[in-house]
Amino acid sequence: MTKDELRAELERQEQRYKEVYGGEVTTYAAQPEPERKPWRKRATVQDQAFIQELQKMEKELKAEEP
């Protein structure tokens, strides 16, 4: 079924609905796609502990240097 055929079918159904039920048809514009934000990985507990250990080791090395 092509787009034109689909449009024609929907128009026929709309007219039939109006004639049979006396109802009103409201059409809406398509909603825009939500913007995709870049995915970012959260640091796990292990990652945070590893970073803390690295910082601690760097401080120790700086303290040892004259």
N, C-alpha and C positions, 0 to 999 in steps of 0.2 A: 504494500500500500504506500503510495507516494504522499508527500506532504499536501499536495493539492487535493487528492482524494480524501485524505483525513480531514482537511478543512471543510470540504463539501459535506462530508458525513456529519461532522460536528454542527454545521449550520442546519442541516436537516433535523438533527436531534433537537437543536435549540428551538426551531420553528414548531416542531411537534409538541415539545414541552409547553410552549406558550399557548398553542391552540388547545391542547387537551386539558392542561391543568390551569391555564390562565396565569401562570407564574411568571416571574421576572428572572432573567438570567444575568448574573453579574460576572464579568470577566476581569481578571487581574493580570497585571504585567508580571513577567517572570522576575523572581528575586535574584539579585546578583550573588555570585558565589562569594563566600566569606574569604577574606584575605588570609593567605597561609603565612604563618609566622615561622621563622626558621627554628628547627628543632634544636634544643639544647639539652645536653645530658647533665643531670644533677649529680653532684659528687656524692658517692656513697660514704658510709661510715669508714670503710677501709681506706678509701681515697683521702678522706680528711685526716685520718690517723697517719697515713703515709706522708702527707704534706707537712704535718706537724713534726714528724720525726726528721724530715729533711731540714726544716727550719732549725730544729734543735741542734742538729749536727753542724749546720753552717755557723750557728752562734758559737758552738764549742771550738770550731776551727778558727774563727776570728779571735776568740779569747786567747788561744794558744799562740797566735802569731805575735811577735814582739812589736 
